[in-house]
Amino acid sequence: MSVQIVYFPARGRAEISRLVLEIAGAEYENVNLDYEKLGALKQTGELAYGQVPLLRDGDFSLVQSIAIARYLARKHDLYGADIKEGAQIDSIVDGYIDTISKLGPKSNYYYYQNQIYKD
């Protein structure tokens, strides 16, 4: 299996890419990180912006959650039949971004593991 999604063991910003892969029926591997592994990964220079999720697709790597989801949708012919359908898909993806942004720090894996944020 050459496709990997590298992220924390949480849905978060990697979930939309996982959903695209599931809808496509594509095989992939979840590579779960903790903060120690993230630090080591940053040292390799593989993370263009020092952030995850990270997609590995053979010899191709990509960061930024929405870029990854769009890449996968295009790869698996799930990006619409024409420019109008593509625009509708973009609208749905942008709505997803708005929703995730509103969740704020409570969507963070670290919150659930250590409950450092207080209500």
Secondary structure as GFF3:
##gff-version 3
##sequence-region A 1 119
A	DSSP	beta_strand	3	7	.	.	.	ID=ss1
A	DSSP	three_ten_helix	12	14	.	.	.	ID=ss2
A	DSSP	alpha_helix	15	24	.	.	.	ID=ss3
A	DSSP	beta_strand	29	32	.	.	.	ID=ss4
A	DSSP	alpha_helix	35	44	.	.	.	ID=ss5
A	DSSP	beta_strand	54	57	.	.	.	ID=ss6
A	DSSP	beta_strand	60	63	.	.	.	ID=ss7
A	DSSP	alpha_helix	65	75	.	.	.	ID=ss8
A	DSSP	alpha_helix	83	103	.	.	.	ID=ss9
A	DSSP	three_ten_helix	104	107	.	.	.	ID=ss10
A	DSSP	alpha_helix	109	114	.	.	.	ID=ss11
###
